[in-house]
């Protein structure tokens, strides 16, 4: 673990890495939207997901069809079950044909099985010809990105590498460096006995290999040498040419925000050499557990990946730590999943923890892969295989005991008075100090909301609502709960607060401890359904997501089907605060003071509100109706770095994510920032307090309560 942590720290302290990835991610977001102008993105994503999903379910059938059609056109097809079989086939072919020199175009499949290393041990000369791959080959590194393997390197570092290669001091002028690469590689193409490529698609209908590139090197690799070997994973199979078209539309736009790539090469069988003889074309269809993945009811959707790396491009963690922290070949969220399968589950143990579960990758993936959900499944299987750590067991044994958990929080409230000032704990002692290093923490309230609630006098009203507070509103921000009761009373609803409610189980679920999460789910379902109410309302999106979706998911995963009816009943009653209040305003049950200008504010989208509950419009509409003018911040929907327990496990990553968010808020010149998640309030309010900033951080309900008639 210390080695992994060291690699994280090293990446975070590399300003060149953070600068390069940060600039690219900013430019990518803008350019991608432009590239997709005039295209129904969701329709395209649905089409790509359907094509790739079908291919995964019919993998063996398509592999047989592809083999038959490619063989009929003169290619030789070899099915490699394992990396070793693939490497041995290519090495044996080299020996049989007297191959000495090899050129390669970019291939993640060859990186996956460490093909270069294997061939070099046989005494062969292997040269990468993709510019990025050649750079990292000279540097002795692995790719840090699936599309742009050398994105982590500066022009100065590349100039140093090239200078050593050509034994001449070169400047860092990029066009000149590219010219040097072109000159150095040209002779290698002409001298090569074999060219090795990957394949973006393998079209079963005709036995065609499709290559999508931005450099001409792939065409030279596949056409100049007398032998062409294409190493292709089984997941690249698609049924027909018509199925290839949507992928060709989505791939460049999602990968690099280009309208088109420079080259699309479609290779169907061998072609003639200059002397009239036929080239040899060998296609190695590699499994390496892909067929096992296709048979897995959960992970088969990972085969919908088209290797565009858009999940890396939008990941707030990847742009801080880069790809090498992930330790294997495939990087980022999808890389974590592929590492767990193509290598082994154990090797994903550290890197799966890097995922902050913000869901931005799922939102943008052209194959509609639920990457965060699959990473949670990795965590669940790791816990199944290895059990919980001693620390986890201790924590969850407390959290799952409501009386003990709440008793400890009450005790902490009393103990915290010695450290708290103005509602914040700004310094923690000894080994806890890192938690308050970059943000102040909220002091635990003198009286939790569950005690305050008993003192609230409500009129007798026709509607009935149960309020699920979640831990933060209950024990840190009871004033939010009071305002919620005030708002719902004005709309004609009596509010109940079931005292049996406890932690929603998100911390346990996000750590793979599904049995613990199921215990939390059962306690909460029993408490919230004890009385017949019209709605169950929560002002925490993470908790709302648990009540609406995750209780069901946990029970289904554990096979506790007898508990599903009550979980589904609770889900139908549950709504997030802003969606419910917007409904009340639309129905005329609530209204705001008229003609009031409450000034400019900015709004931060909480990850689970936008991507799990799909409620980004409702709070904005409500705040505008209330009289606020919203000045949108840059990257309004990018994570604040809280991530529940993430900010405790990875404070070194949480800190720069928060710093970026605070910078974007300040750039709006607004005095107030609104949001719908008490966790985000804790993170952002604590960050501004640590800076000494006067910017107000408010939950949407706090601003709306003051604006009601």
Secondary structure per residue as TSV (DSSP state, phi and psi in degrees):
chain	resnum	aa	ss	phi	psi
A	1	X	-	360.0	-35.3
A	2	X	H	-65.4	-36.7
A	3	X	H	-63.8	-43.4
A	4	X	H	-62.2	-47.2
A	5	X	H	-60.3	-38.4
A	6	X	H	-62.2	-41.4
A	7	X	H	-66.4	-35.7
A	8	X	H	-64.4	-48.1
A	9	X	H	-61.1	-41.3
A	10	X	H	-62.1	-42.9
A	11	X	H	-65.8	-43.1
A	12	X	H	-65.5	-27.2
A	13	X	T	-95.5	13.9
A	14	X	-	-102.6	97.8
A	15	X	H	-63.6	-31.4
A	16	X	H	-64.4	-41.3
A	17	X	H	-64.6	-52.8
A	18	X	H	-60.7	-39.2
A	19	X	H	-65.5	-46.4
A	20	X	H	-64.3	-46.7
A	21	X	H	-70.3	-36.8
A	22	X	H	-64.6	-45.6
A	23	X	H	-64.2	-41.0
A	24	X	H	-64.7	-45.2
A	25	X	H	-63.6	-36.8
A	26	X	H	-64.1	-47.5
A	27	X	H	-67.1	-37.5
A	28	X	H	-60.5	-46.2
A	29	X	H	-58.6	-42.8
A	30	X	H	-70.7	-46.8
A	31	X	H	-67.3	-34.6
A	32	X	H	-63.6	-44.2
A	33	X	H	-58.7	-41.3
A	34	X	H	-66.3	-40.2
A	35	X	H	-63.5	-30.6
A	36	X	T	-93.5	5.8
A	37	X	T	-56.9	133.1
A	38	X	T	82.2	1.1
A	39	X	S	-113.7	135.5
A	40	X	-	-76.3	96.5
A	41	X	H	-61.1	-43.9
A	42	X	H	-66.1	-37.9
A	43	X	H	-64.5	-40.7
A	44	X	H	-65.4	-43.5
A	45	X	H	-61.5	-42.3
A	46	X	H	-61.9	-39.4
A	47	X	H	-67.1	-46.5
A	48	X	H	-60.9	-45.4
A	49	X	H	-61.6	-39.5
A	50	X	H	-67.4	-42.2
A	51	X	H	-63.6	-49.6
A	52	X	H	-70.4	-33.8
A	53	X	H	-65.1	-42.1
A	54	X	H	-62.0	-44.0
A	55	X	H	-61.5	-38.6
A	56	X	H	-64.9	-39.5
A	57	X	H	-74.9	-19.7
A	58	X	T	-121.1	35.7
A	59	X	H	-59.8	-48.2
A	60	X	H	-65.3	-42.6
A	61	X	H	-61.2	-44.4
A	62	X	H	-69.4	-36.2
A	63	X	H	-63.0	-41.2
A	64	X	H	-65.8	-42.3
A	65	X	H	-64.7	-44.1
A	66	X	H	-61.0	-45.6
A	67	X	H	-59.1	-44.4
A	68	X	H	-62.3	-46.9
A	69	X	H	-71.9	-40.4
A	70	X	H	-66.7	-38.9
A	71	X	H	-65.3	-40.3
A	72	X	H	-62.4	-24.5
A	73	X	T	-97.8	10.5
A	74	X	T	101.0	-1.2
A	75	X	-	-85.4	156.5
A	76	X	E	-108.0	123.4
A	77	X	E	-111.2	129.6
A	78	X	E	-121.5	129.1
A	79	X	E	-92.7	114.4
A	80	X	E	-103.3	117.0
A	81	X	S	-73.1	-35.4
A	82	X	S	-128.0	163.9
A	83	X	H	-56.8	-38.7
A	84	X	H	-63.3	-40.9
A	85	X	H	-63.3	-40.9
A	86	X	H	-63.9	-45.6
A	87	X	H	-65.8	-41.0
A	88	X	H	-67.8	-36.9
A	89	X	H	-61.5	-47.2
A	90	X	H	-68.3	-40.7
A	91	X	H	-64.8	-41.5
A	92	X	H	-64.8	-38.5
A	93	X	H	-62.3	-41.4
A	94	X	H	-61.4	-42.9
A	95	X	H	-65.0	-44.3
A	96	X	H	-62.3	-37.6
A	97	X	H	-98.3	2.5
A	98	X	T	69.0	31.0
A	99	X	-	-72.4	134.2
A	100	X	-	-118.4	-37.2
A	101	X	E	-122.1	135.2
A	102	X	E	-127.9	138.1
A	103	X	E	-114.0	146.3
A	104	X	E	-129.7	138.9
A	105	X	-	-93.4	171.5
A	106	X	-	-60.3	130.4
A	107	X	-	-150.7	110.5
A	108	X	H	-70.2	-29.1
A	109	X	H	-63.4	-38.2
A	110	X	H	-70.5	-33.6
A	111	X	H	-65.6	-38.9
A	112	X	H	-57.2	-37.9
A	113	X	T	-104.5	8.8
A	114	X	T	55.5	48.4
A	115	X	H	-64.1	-44.0
A	116	X	H	-56.1	-47.3
A	117	X	H	-59.4	-42.3
A	118	X	H	-63.7	-44.9
A	119	X	H	-69.7	-36.8
A	120	X	H	-65.6	-32.4
A	121	X	H	-67.0	-19.7
A	122	X	T	-86.2	3.9
A	123	X	T	87.4	12.3
A	124	X	-	-91.0	150.0
A	125	X	E	-95.1	121.3
A	126	X	E	-121.5	122.0
A	127	X	E	-119.4	122.8
A	128	X	E	-72.1	142.7
A	129	X	-	-119.5	-14.3
A	130	X	S	-65.7	135.8
A	131	X	H	-56.6	-48.2
A	132	X	H	-63.8	-42.9
A	133	X	H	-66.3	-36.9
A	134	X	H	-65.2	-39.2
A	135	X	H	-60.4	-49.1
A	136	X	H	-73.6	-25.2
A	137	X	H	-65.3	-43.7
A	138	X	H	-63.9	-34.0
A	139	X	H	-81.3	-10.6
A	140	X	T	70.1	34.6
A	141	X	-	-116.8	174.9
A	142	X	-	-100.5	162.1
A	143	X	-	-62.2	142.5
A	144	X	S	-102.4	-1.9
A	145	X	S	-155.1	144.5
A	146	X	S	-73.7	-25.2
A	147	X	S	-105.2	-38.3
A	148	X	-	-119.7	81.8
A	149	X	T	-62.9	-22.9
A	150	X	T	-111.4	24.5
A	151	X	T	-62.2	-22.2
A	152	X	T	-79.3	-9.2
A	153	X	S	-99.4	143.6
A	154	X	-	-86.7	164.0
A	155	X	H	-63.4	-30.9
A	156	X	H	-67.1	-41.0
A	157	X	H	-65.3	-39.5
A	158	X	H	-66.7	-41.2
A	159	X	H	-60.2	-39.4
A	160	X	H	-64.3	-42.2
A	161	X	H	-63.0	-48.0
A	162	X	H	-65.6	-35.4
A	163	X	H	-61.4	-41.6
A	164	X	H	-67.8	-36.2
A	165	X	H	-67.5	-40.0
A	166	X	H	-101.9	0.7
A	167	X	T	55.9	48.6
A	168	X	S	-154.6	136.1
A	169	X	-	-73.1	116.9
A	170	X	-	-108.1	149.8
A	171	X	-	-80.3	173.0
A	172	X	-	-92.8	20.5
A	173	X	-	-70.0	117.7
A	174	X	H	-62.8	-48.2
A	175	X	H	-56.8	-37.2
A	176	X	H	-69.2	-37.4
A	177	X	H	-66.3	-39.3
A	178	X	H	-63.7	-39.0
A	179	X	H	-63.0	-40.0
A	180	X	H	-61.6	-45.4
A	181	X	H	-60.8	-43.7
A	182	X	H	-59.7	-44.6
A	183	X	H	-65.0	-44.1
A	184	X	H	-67.2	-36.6
A	185	X	H	-83.3	-25.1
A	186	X	H	-57.1	-44.7
A	187	X	H	-65.2	-32.0
A	188	X	H	-67.0	-37.4
A	189	X	H	-60.6	-44.1
A	190	X	H	-70.9	-28.8
A	191	X	H	-91.2	-12.2
A	192	X	-	-70.2	140.4
A	193	X	S	-89.5	-24.1
A	194	X	E	-143.0	143.4
A	195	X	E	-116.4	132.4
A	196	X	E	-116.3	129.8
A	197	X	E	-127.0	170.8
A	198	X	-	-97.1	-146.8
A	199	X	-	-166.1	126.1
A	200	X	S	-76.1	-30.8
A	201	X	E	-147.4	151.4
A	202	X	E	-123.5	108.3
A	203	X	E	-88.8	110.7
A	204	X	T	-64.8	-32.9
A	205	X	T	-55.6	-36.8
A	206	X	T	-128.4	-1.4
A	207	X	T	71.4	33.3
A	208	X	E	-96.8	139.0
A	209	X	E	-99.7	129.3
A	210	X	E	-108.6	130.5
A	211	X	E	-120.3	128.6
A	212	X	E	-116.4	114.5
A	213	X	E	-141.7	166.4
A	214	X	S	-111.3	1.5
A	215	X	S	-126.9	154.9
A	216	X	T	-78.6	0.2
A	217	X	H	-62.8	-34.0
A	218	X	H	-66.0	-38.5
A	219	X	H	-67.6	-38.7
A	220	X	H	-66.6	-40.6
A	221	X	H	-62.6	-39.5
A	222	X	H	-88.9	-12.6
A	223	X	H	-113.2	-32.7
A	224	X	T	-78.3	-50.4
A	225	X	S	-66.5	156.2
A	226	X	S	-77.6	-14.2
A	227	X	E	-125.3	129.6
A	228	X	E	-118.9	124.5
A	229	X	E	-113.8	124.4
A	230	X	E	-107.5	118.3
A	231	X	E	-99.4	114.4
A	232	X	E	-132.0	127.4
A	233	X	E	-71.2	148.9
A	234	X	G	-60.1	-24.1
A	235	X	G	-70.7	-10.1
A	236	X	G	-83.8	-4.5
A	237	X	E	-67.6	134.5
A	238	X	E	-132.4	151.3
A	239	X	S	-66.9	-51.3
A	240	X	-	-135.5	170.2
A	241	X	H	-60.9	-39.2
A	242	X	H	-61.6	-34.2
A	243	X	H	-72.5	-26.4
A	244	X	H	-71.2	-29.3
A	245	X	H	-59.7	-49.8
A	246	X	H	-60.8	-34.3
A	247	X	H	-67.8	-38.9
A	248	X	H	-66.3	-27.5
A	249	X	H	-74.0	-45.0
A	250	X	H	-76.5	-34.8
A	251	X	H	-60.4	-54.9
A	252	X	H	-66.4	-35.5
A	253	X	H	-67.8	-38.3
A	254	X	H	-81.9	-31.5
A	255	X	H	-77.9	-52.1
A	256	X	T	-130.7	9.1
A	257	X	S	64.8	26.5
A	258	X	-	-91.7	148.9
A	259	X	S	-66.6	-42.1
A	260	X	S	-141.1	154.6
A	261	X	-	-83.8	163.5
A	262	X	S	-69.2	-35.5
A	263	X	E	-135.8	130.8
A	264	X	E	-122.2	111.8
A	265	X	E	-106.2	127.8
A	266	X	E	-117.1	112.2
A	267	X	E	-113.7	114.7
A	268	X	-	-119.8	96.6
A	269	X	S	77.5	169.2
A	270	X	-	-72.2	158.8
A	271	X	-	-121.2	165.9
A	272	X	B	-71.2	147.7
A	273	X	-	-79.8	174.2
A	274	X	T	-61.6	-30.4
A	275	X	T	-87.5	6.3
A	276	X	S	94.7	-17.4
A	277	X	-	-72.5	162.4
A	278	X	B	-91.3	139.0
A	279	X	-	-66.4	162.7
A	280	X	E	-100.6	133.8
A	281	X	E	-122.5	120.0
A	282	X	E	-116.3	130.8
A	283	X	E	-117.0	119.5
A	284	X	E	-101.5	107.4
A	285	X	E	-87.1	111.4
A	286	X	E	-102.0	134.8
A	287	X	-	-90.5	-72.5
A	288	X	T	47.0	57.0
A	289	X	T	74.9	7.8
A	290	X	H	-66.2	-38.4
A	291	X	H	-67.5	-33.5
A	292	X	H	-64.5	-42.2
A	293	X	H	-62.3	-40.2
A	294	X	H	-63.7	-28.9
A	295	X	H	-85.5	-10.2
A	296	X	-	-83.6	122.3
A	297	X	T	-62.8	-23.9
A	298	X	T	-92.9	-51.1
A	299	X	G	-84.2	-7.4
A	300	X	G	-60.3	-25.9
A	301	X	G	-67.5	-19.5
A	302	X	G	-64.5	-21.1
A	303	X	G	-74.9	-3.7
A	304	X	G	-79.6	-3.0
A	305	X	-	-65.8	133.8
A	306	X	-	-105.8	12.6
A	307	X	S	60.4	40.5
A	308	X	-	-86.3	-20.6
A	309	X	-	67.3	18.5
A	310	X	H	-62.8	-27.4
A	311	X	H	-64.1	-33.0
A	312	X	H	-71.7	-40.0
A	313	X	H	-63.8	-25.9
A	314	X	H	-108.9	-1.7
A	315	X	-	-75.6	121.9
A	316	X	T	-66.7	-23.1
A	317	X	T	-83.2	-45.1
A	318	X	H	-57.0	-41.1
A	319	X	H	-71.1	-7.7
A	320	X	H	-96.7	-40.0
A	321	X	H	-106.6	-15.3
A	322	X	-	72.8	-171.0
A	323	X	S	-89.3	-27.3
A	324	X	G	-69.8	-21.2
A	325	X	G	-62.9	-27.7
A	326	X	G	-72.6	-15.0
A	327	X	-	81.0	-17.7
A	328	X	S	-119.6	-151.6
A	329	X	S	-89.8	-50.8
A	330	X	S	-82.9	135.7
A	331	X	-	-118.8	171.2
A	332	X	H	73.4	-162.5
A	333	X	H	-62.4	-50.9
A	334	X	H	-66.6	-31.5
A	335	X	H	-63.9	-36.3
A	336	X	H	-60.4	-42.7
A	337	X	H	-68.9	-44.8
A	338	X	H	-66.4	-36.1
A	339	X	I	-62.6	-42.1
A	340	X	I	-61.6	-28.5
A	341	X	I	-97.8	-51.4
A	342	X	I	-74.6	-25.2
A	343	X	I	-104.3	-87.6
A	344	X	-	-166.9	154.0
A	345	X	G	-55.6	-40.8
A	346	X	G	-57.2	-36.4
A	347	X	G	-73.4	-9.9
A	348	X	G	-94.5	2.0
A	349	X	T	-58.4	-45.4
A	350	X	T	-79.3	-48.0
A	351	X	G	-69.4	-26.2
A	352	X	G	-64.0	-25.8
A	353	X	G	-69.1	-16.4
A	354	X	G	-68.5	-24.6
A	355	X	-	-68.5	125.3
A	356	X	-	-92.1	-2.1
A	357	X	-	63.9	35.6
A	358	X	-	-78.7	-21.4
A	359	X	-	82.4	4.9
A	360	X	H	-66.8	-32.8
A	361	X	H	-65.9	-40.1
A	362	X	H	-63.8	-38.6
A	363	X	H	-64.7	-30.2
A	364	X	H	-106.0	-15.9
A	365	X	-	-60.4	122.8
A	366	X	T	-67.1	-19.8
A	367	X	T	-93.6	3.1
A	368	X	-	55.8	40.6
A	369	X	-	-82.8	132.9
A	370	X	-	-82.1	76.7
A	371	X	H	-60.8	-47.4
A	372	X	H	-59.6	-39.0
A	373	X	H	-64.4	-39.0
A	374	X	H	-70.4	-32.4
A	375	X	H	-68.6	-36.7
A	376	X	H	-62.6	-36.5
A	377	X	H	-67.0	-35.7
A	378	X	H	-60.6	-45.0
A	379	X	H	-61.2	-41.3
A	380	X	H	-62.7	-43.2
A	381	X	H	-70.8	-33.0
A	382	X	H	-63.6	-41.3
A	383	X	H	-66.6	-40.3
A	384	X	H	-60.4	-40.7
A	385	X	H	-78.2	-39.9
A	386	X	H	-112.4	-13.9
A	387	X	-	81.6	170.3
A	388	X	-	-79.5	152.4
A	389	X	-	-69.9	164.5
A	390	X	H	-60.1	-40.9
A	391	X	H	-63.6	-46.4
A	392	X	H	-59.8	-45.2
A	393	X	H	-58.4	-42.4
A	394	X	H	-65.2	-45.2
A	395	X	H	-64.2	-48.9
A	396	X	H	-73.1	-24.9
A	397	X	H	-66.4	-30.0
A	398	X	H	-76.4	-49.8
A	399	X	H	-61.3	-33.8
A	400	X	T	-81.5	-5.3
A	401	X	-	-107.9	94.9
A	402	X	H	-55.8	-45.3
A	403	X	H	-64.5	-42.5
A	404	X	H	-66.9	-45.0
A	405	X	H	-60.2	-50.4
A	406	X	H	-69.0	-33.6
A	407	X	H	-64.0	-40.1
A	408	X	H	-66.5	-37.4
A	409	X	H	-65.5	-38.9
A	410	X	H	-65.0	-39.7
A	411	X	H	-66.1	-39.4
A	412	X	H	-64.2	-31.6
A	413	X	H	-61.7	-43.2
A	414	X	H	-69.3	-43.8
A	415	X	H	-66.7	-33.9
A	416	X	H	-71.7	-14.3
A	417	X	T	-60.5	-27.8
A	418	X	T	-74.6	-21.4
A	419	X	T	-105.9	-15.4
A	420	X	E	-86.2	146.6
A	421	X	E	-150.2	129.1
A	422	X	T	56.3	33.2
A	423	X	T	84.4	3.8
A	424	X	E	-125.1	148.6
A	425	X	E	-105.5	111.7
A	426	X	-	-97.5	-15.2
A	427	X	-	-143.9	136.9
A	428	X	-	-117.7	152.4
A	429	X	-	-79.8	151.1
A	430	X	G	45.3	-121.8
A	431	X	G	-67.6	-12.8
A	432	X	G	-90.1	-5.4
A	433	X	G	-60.8	-30.7
A	434	X	G	-63.5	-26.8
A	435	X	G	-69.2	-26.4
A	436	X	G	-111.1	16.2
A	437	X	S	-71.6	-39.7
A	438	X	S	-110.9	-3.3
A	439	X	S	-154.3	150.3
A	440	X	-	-81.5	150.0
A	441	X	E	-104.2	147.6
A	442	X	E	-70.9	138.4
A	443	X	-	-70.4	142.1
A	444	X	-	-68.4	134.0
A	445	X	-	-62.4	148.9
A	446	X	S	-58.3	-42.2
A	447	X	S	-126.3	123.1
A	448	X	-	-66.3	162.4
A	449	X	H	-60.3	-33.5
A	450	X	H	-61.2	-27.0
A	451	X	H	-84.6	-40.7
A	452	X	H	-61.3	-38.0
A	453	X	G	-56.3	-37.9
A	454	X	G	-64.3	-18.1
A	455	X	G	-95.5	-6.5
A	456	X	-	-81.7	125.6
A	457	X	-	-93.4	122.4
A	458	X	-	-116.0	140.5
A	459	X	-	-70.0	162.9
A	460	X	-	-78.5	119.6
A	461	X	-	-128.2	158.4
A	462	X	S	-72.1	-33.8
A	463	X	E	-87.4	157.1
A	464	X	E	-132.3	127.3
A	465	X	E	-130.4	135.2
A	466	X	E	-96.5	132.9
A	467	X	E	-101.9	122.9
A	468	X	E	-100.9	112.4
A	469	X	-	-84.1	-33.8
A	470	X	H	77.0	164.9
A	471	X	H	-65.5	-40.1
A	472	X	H	-69.8	-46.4
A	473	X	H	-66.5	-38.3
A	474	X	H	-64.6	-45.3
A	475	X	H	-113.0	-12.0
A	476	X	T	-118.4	-35.9
A	477	X	-	-126.7	58.6
A	478	X	H	-61.3	-23.9
A	479	X	H	-63.5	-29.1
A	480	X	H	-64.8	-42.2
A	481	X	H	-62.0	-40.2
A	482	X	H	-61.3	-42.7
A	483	X	H	-67.7	-35.7
A	484	X	H	-62.3	-43.6
A	485	X	H	-60.8	-42.3
A	486	X	H	-59.4	-45.5
A	487	X	H	-64.1	-46.8
A	488	X	H	-71.6	-31.8
A	489	X	H	-61.2	-42.5
A	490	X	H	-64.4	-25.7
A	491	X	T	-87.0	-2.6
A	492	X	T	96.3	24.7
A	493	X	E	-121.4	129.1
A	494	X	E	-78.3	140.4
A	495	X	E	-108.5	130.9
A	496	X	E	-108.9	152.3
A	497	X	-	-126.3	93.6
A	498	X	-	-62.4	119.8
A	499	X	T	-72.3	-14.7
A	500	X	T	-79.3	-4.8
A	501	X	-	-68.5	147.7
A	502	X	-	-146.2	-165.9
A	503	X	-	-50.4	139.1
A	504	X	-	-72.3	-9.8
A	505	X	S	90.9	-2.0
A	506	X	H	-58.3	-43.7
A	507	X	H	-58.0	-41.5
A	508	X	H	-68.0	-45.7
A	509	X	H	-62.9	-42.7
A	510	X	H	-69.2	-12.9
A	511	X	T	-104.7	9.9
A	512	X	T	84.7	1.5
A	513	X	-	-90.4	74.9
A	514	X	H	-68.5	-30.7
A	515	X	H	-64.5	-39.8
A	516	X	H	-64.8	-45.3
A	517	X	H	-61.1	-35.6
A	518	X	H	-65.6	-37.6
A	519	X	H	-63.1	-42.9
A	520	X	H	-60.5	-43.0
A	521	X	H	-60.7	-45.9
A	522	X	H	-62.5	-44.2
A	523	X	H	-59.4	-44.5
A	524	X	H	-72.1	-39.5
A	525	X	H	-61.7	-45.7
A	526	X	H	-61.4	-41.0
A	527	X	H	-69.0	-45.4
A	528	X	H	-77.4	-22.9
A	529	X	T	-100.7	6.1
A	530	X	S	-61.6	-40.5
A	531	X	S	-111.1	149.3
A	532	X	-	-78.3	112.2
A	533	X	-	-124.4	160.5
A	534	X	S	-75.5	-40.2
A	535	X	E	-142.3	156.1
A	536	X	E	-115.3	120.8
A	537	X	E	-115.5	136.2
A	538	X	E	-129.1	144.1
A	539	X	S	-103.6	18.0
A	540	X	-	-123.0	114.6
A	541	X	H	-59.9	-36.3
A	542	X	H	-62.6	-44.6
A	543	X	H	-66.4	-41.3
A	544	X	H	-61.1	-43.0
A	545	X	H	-60.5	-37.8
A	546	X	I	-63.7	-47.8
A	547	X	I	-65.3	-37.5
A	548	X	I	-84.6	-33.6
A	549	X	I	-126.9	-46.0
A	550	X	I	-76.9	-30.1
A	551	X	H	-59.4	-43.1
A	552	X	H	-63.3	-46.0
A	553	X	H	-60.9	-42.9
A	554	X	H	-63.4	-46.7
A	555	X	H	-62.3	-41.5
A	556	X	H	-64.3	-41.4
A	557	X	H	-62.9	-36.3
A	558	X	H	-90.4	-1.8
A	559	X	T	73.1	20.9
A	560	X	-	-90.5	65.4
A	561	X	G	-68.6	-24.0
A	562	X	G	-66.0	-19.2
A	563	X	G	-93.0	-7.1
A	564	X	H	-66.3	-39.0
A	565	X	H	-57.2	-43.6
A	566	X	H	-69.9	-35.9
A	567	X	H	-64.4	-40.5
A	568	X	H	-69.4	-35.3
A	569	X	H	-62.9	-43.5
A	570	X	H	-63.5	-41.1
A	571	X	H	-59.2	-40.2
A	572	X	H	-68.6	-24.7
A	573	X	H	-88.6	-17.5
A	574	X	E	-85.8	136.7
A	575	X	E	-141.7	150.2
A	576	X	E	-77.1	157.9
A	577	X	H	-55.2	-53.2
A	578	X	H	-65.8	-40.2
A	579	X	H	-63.0	-41.5
A	580	X	H	-66.3	-45.7
A	581	X	H	-66.9	-36.6
A	582	X	H	-61.1	-39.0
A	583	X	H	-62.9	-42.0
A	584	X	H	-65.4	-39.9
A	585	X	H	-65.5	-44.0
A	586	X	H	-63.0	-31.8
A	587	X	T	-82.4	-3.8
A	588	X	T	81.0	11.9
A	589	X	S	-84.0	-16.2
A	590	X	-	-136.1	146.8
A	591	X	-	-147.7	159.8
A	592	X	B	-107.4	160.8
A	593	X	-	-58.4	138.4
A	594	X	T	-90.1	148.1
A	595	X	T	65.2	26.7
A	596	X	-	-104.9	128.0
A	597	X	-	-102.6	105.6
A	598	X	-	-91.2	3.3
A	599	X	E	93.0	-178.8
A	600	X	E	-87.6	137.6
A	601	X	E	-136.3	166.5
A	602	X	E	-118.9	164.9
A	603	X	E	-131.5	133.7
A	604	X	-	-105.7	124.5
A	605	X	-	-80.5	119.0
A	606	X	-	-72.1	137.3
A	607	X	H	-55.8	-47.9
A	608	X	H	-73.8	-28.1
A	609	X	H	-65.7	-44.7
A	610	X	H	-76.5	-45.1
A	611	X	H	-99.6	-19.7
A	612	X	T	-99.3	-42.9
A	613	X	S	-99.7	-12.0
A	614	X	-	53.5	50.3
A	615	X	-	-125.9	47.4
A	616	X	H	-79.5	-23.4
A	617	X	H	-80.8	-39.5
A	618	X	H	-57.2	-49.7
A	619	X	H	-64.0	-36.1
A	620	X	H	-64.7	-43.7
A	621	X	H	-63.0	-42.5
A	622	X	H	-63.5	-46.3
A	623	X	H	-64.0	-36.8
A	624	X	H	-67.5	-43.8
A	625	X	H	-63.1	-31.1
A	626	X	H	-74.0	-16.1
A	627	X	T	116.2	8.2
A	628	X	E	-93.8	145.0
A	629	X	E	-102.1	121.5
A	630	X	E	-93.3	121.6
A	631	X	-	-104.1	104.7
A	632	X	-	-66.1	134.5
A	633	X	-	-86.0	160.8
A	634	X	T	-66.4	136.3
A	635	X	T	55.1	47.5
A	636	X	T	-61.2	-26.5
A	637	X	T	-104.0	17.2
A	638	X	S	-89.0	141.0
A	639	X	-	-52.9	146.1
A	640	X	-	-87.8	-6.1
A	641	X	S	95.2	0.5
A	642	X	-	-69.8	-66.3
A	643	X	T	56.5	32.6
A	644	X	T	63.5	-120.1
A	645	X	T	-76.2	-4.4
A	646	X	H	-59.1	-41.5
A	647	X	H	-67.7	-14.8
A	648	X	H	-88.9	-41.8
A	649	X	H	-74.6	-37.2
A	650	X	T	-129.4	62.6
A	651	X	H	-60.7	-29.4
A	652	X	H	-67.6	-24.8
A	653	X	H	-91.1	-39.7
A	654	X	H	-57.9	-37.4
A	655	X	H	-61.6	-54.5
A	656	X	H	-67.0	-28.5
A	657	X	H	-65.4	-43.6
A	658	X	H	-63.8	-43.3
A	659	X	H	-57.9	-42.2
A	660	X	H	-63.2	-41.2
A	661	X	H	-64.3	-44.6
A	662	X	H	-61.8	-39.8
A	663	X	H	-62.3	-42.7
A	664	X	H	-66.9	-35.2
A	665	X	H	-67.0	-46.6
A	666	X	H	-62.4	-31.8
A	667	X	T	-65.8	-17.3
A	668	X	T	-80.6	-14.3
A	669	X	T	63.6	17.7
A	670	X	-	-85.0	147.9
A	671	X	S	-89.2	-11.6
A	672	X	E	-137.1	139.4
A	673	X	E	-122.5	131.4
A	674	X	E	-106.4	155.5
A	675	X	E	-163.2	165.0
A	676	X	S	-108.0	8.1
A	677	X	-	-123.0	122.5
A	678	X	H	-63.0	-26.4
A	679	X	H	-66.2	-42.6
A	680	X	H	-65.9	-37.8
A	681	X	H	-58.7	-47.0
A	682	X	H	-58.1	-47.1
A	683	X	H	-67.1	-51.5
A	684	X	H	-75.7	-41.4
A	685	X	H	-62.8	-41.1
A	686	X	H	-65.7	-36.0
A	687	X	H	-66.0	-43.7
A	688	X	H	-68.3	-36.3
A	689	X	H	-64.7	-40.2
A	690	X	H	-62.8	-33.2
A	691	X	H	-78.2	-16.7
A	692	X	T	81.6	18.2
A	693	X	-	-77.9	150.4
A	694	X	-	-96.8	4.9
A	695	X	-	-63.7	131.3
A	696	X	E	-85.0	133.0
A	697	X	E	-113.8	115.9
A	698	X	E	-128.6	143.0
A	699	X	E	-72.4	143.7
A	700	X	H	-50.9	-39.3
A	701	X	H	-64.8	-30.5
A	702	X	H	-65.8	-40.3
A	703	X	H	-72.4	-37.3
A	704	X	H	-70.8	-37.0
A	705	X	H	-59.3	-36.6
A	706	X	T	-80.0	-11.8
A	707	X	T	-103.2	-1.8
A	708	X	B	-72.4	150.0
A	709	X	-	-63.2	360.0
